[in-house]
Amino acid sequence: MKIRPLADRVLVKPEKAESKTAGGIIIPEAAQEKTQTATVEAVGPGTDEDKITVKVGEHIMYDKYAGTAVKINNEDFLILKNSDIIAVIEK
């Protein structure tokens, strides 16, 4: 199945946060306060008011509770509004 976002929406694949400290302590997902990061998988065409500012393949940071979770071929993805993206991570 393939998903094509509409308007100012972006399909991203969230990256898993590190769940273990350097000392080996396991941190439950609910207690993690790491920045939410993801890889852009697909982008919509944008609108006159909201232009798409990211490209497929870029790594981004987004608001913690943003987006709609979807499952595609047993993999977790999020559909975000372009305005929910707070930064592009340049490596």
C-alpha contacts under 8 A as a table, 3 or more apart, distances in Angstrom:
res1	aa1	res2	aa2	distance
1	M	72	I	6.86
1	M	73	N	7.22
3	I	11	L	7.99
3	I	42	A	7.91
4	R	11	L	7.93
4	R	42	A	6.65
4	R	43	V	7.19
4	R	44	G	6.76
5	P	8	D	7.85
5	P	9	R	5.42
5	P	10	V	5.97
5	P	11	L	6.46
5	P	42	A	6.85
5	P	43	V	5.81
5	P	44	G	4.60
5	P	79	I	7.57
6	L	9	R	5.70
6	L	43	V	7.80
6	L	44	G	4.66
6	L	45	P	6.62
6	L	46	G	7.54
7	A	44	G	5.30
7	A	45	P	5.62
7	A	46	G	4.66
7	A	47	T	5.72
8	D	43	V	7.80
8	D	44	G	5.69
8	D	45	P	6.69
8	D	46	G	4.30
8	D	47	T	6.18
8	D	50	D	6.18
8	D	51	K	6.90
8	D	52	I	6.22
8	D	81	K	5.79
8	D	82	N	5.56
9	R	43	V	6.34
9	R	44	G	5.38
9	R	46	G	7.40
9	R	79	I	6.42
9	R	80	L	5.50
9	R	81	K	4.50
9	R	82	N	5.71
10	V	40	V	7.08
10	V	41	E	7.72
10	V	42	A	5.97
10	V	43	V	4.48
10	V	44	G	6.06
10	V	79	I	5.56
10	V	80	L	5.18
10	V	81	K	6.14
10	V	82	N	6.27
11	L	40	V	6.14
11	L	41	E	5.49
11	L	42	A	5.05
11	L	43	V	6.18
11	L	77	F	6.88
11	L	78	L	5.78
11	L	79	I	4.57
11	L	80	L	6.42
12	V	38	A	5.88
12	V	39	T	5.40
12	V	40	V	4.42
12	V	41	E	5.15
12	V	42	A	7.05
12	V	77	F	5.70
12	V	78	L	5.33
12	V	79	I	6.38
12	V	80	L	7.46
13	K	38	A	5.28
13	K	39	T	5.27
13	K	40	V	6.55
13	K	41	E	6.65
13	K	76	D	6.73
13	K	77	F	4.67
13	K	78	L	6.40
14	P	36	Q	7.54
14	P	37	T	6.00
14	P	38	A	4.06
14	P	39	T	6.51
14	P	76	D	7.45
14	P	77	F	6.36
14	P	78	L	7.14
15	E	36	Q	7.72
15	E	37	T	5.72
15	E	38	A	5.02
15	E	39	T	7.26
17	A	32	Q	7.90
17	A	34	K	6.82
17	A	36	Q	7.89
18	E	21	T	7.71
19	S	26	I	5.70
19	S	27	I	5.12
19	S	28	P	6.77
19	S	29	E	6.99
19	S	32	Q	7.81
20	K	23	G	7.83
20	K	24	G	5.63
20	K	25	I	5.38
20	K	26	I	4.41
20	K	27	I	5.77
21	T	24	G	5.16
21	T	25	I	5.20
21	T	26	I	6.55
21	T	27	I	7.38
22	A	25	I	7.48
27	I	31	A	6.59
27	I	32	Q	6.70
28	P	31	A	5.47
28	P	32	Q	6.69
29	E	32	Q	5.35
35	T	61	M	6.84
35	T	62	Y	7.74
35	T	64	K	7.48
36	Q	61	M	5.58
36	Q	62	Y	5.66
36	Q	63	D	6.78
36	Q	64	K	5.87
37	T	59	H	6.97
37	T	60	I	5.55
37	T	61	M	4.46
37	T	62	Y	6.33
38	A	59	H	5.67
38	A	60	I	5.47
38	A	61	M	6.56
38	A	62	Y	7.86
39	T	56	V	7.79
39	T	57	G	5.97
39	T	58	E	5.74
39	T	59	H	4.52
39	T	60	I	6.25
40	V	43	V	7.55
40	V	54	V	7.71
40	V	55	K	6.81
40	V	56	V	4.95
40	V	57	G	5.21
40	V	58	E	5.54
40	V	59	H	6.40
40	V	60	I	7.27
41	E	56	V	5.29
41	E	57	G	6.28
42	A	55	K	7.79
42	A	56	V	5.60
43	V	52	I	7.43
43	V	54	V	7.76
43	V	55	K	7.07
43	V	56	V	6.88
44	G	52	I	7.35
45	P	51	K	7.91
45	P	52	I	6.99
46	G	50	D	5.84
46	G	51	K	4.82
46	G	52	I	5.15
47	T	50	D	4.99
47	T	51	K	5.76
48	D	51	K	6.60
50	D	82	N	7.64
52	I	82	N	6.26
53	T	82	N	7.29
54	V	58	E	6.89
54	V	88	V	7.61
55	K	58	E	5.86
58	E	88	V	6.98
58	E	89	I	7.43
59	H	88	V	5.94
59	H	89	I	5.30
59	H	90	E	7.43
60	I	85	I	6.82
60	I	86	I	7.53
60	I	87	A	5.64
60	I	88	V	4.38
60	I	89	I	5.41
61	M	85	I	6.02
61	M	86	I	5.65
61	M	87	A	5.18
61	M	88	V	6.36
61	M	89	I	7.08
62	Y	66	A	7.16
62	Y	84	D	5.79
62	Y	85	I	4.45
62	Y	86	I	5.24
62	Y	87	A	7.11
63	D	66	A	5.31
63	D	84	D	5.91
63	D	85	I	6.78
63	D	86	I	6.94
66	A	80	L	6.57
66	A	84	D	6.34
67	G	78	L	5.81
67	G	79	I	5.28
67	G	80	L	4.34
67	G	81	K	6.89
67	G	84	D	7.70
68	T	78	L	5.38
68	T	79	I	5.18
68	T	80	L	6.68
69	A	76	D	7.04
69	A	77	F	5.88
69	A	78	L	4.54
69	A	79	I	6.55
70	V	76	D	6.03
70	V	77	F	5.27
70	V	78	L	5.85
70	V	79	I	7.37
71	K	74	N	5.75
71	K	75	E	5.38
71	K	76	D	4.71
71	K	77	F	6.02
72	I	75	E	5.25
72	I	76	D	6.56
72	I	77	F	7.20
80	L	84	D	6.29
80	L	85	I	7.56
81	K	84	D	5.34
81	K	85	I	7.32
82	N	85	I	5.63
83	S	86	I	7.40
85	I	88	V	7.96
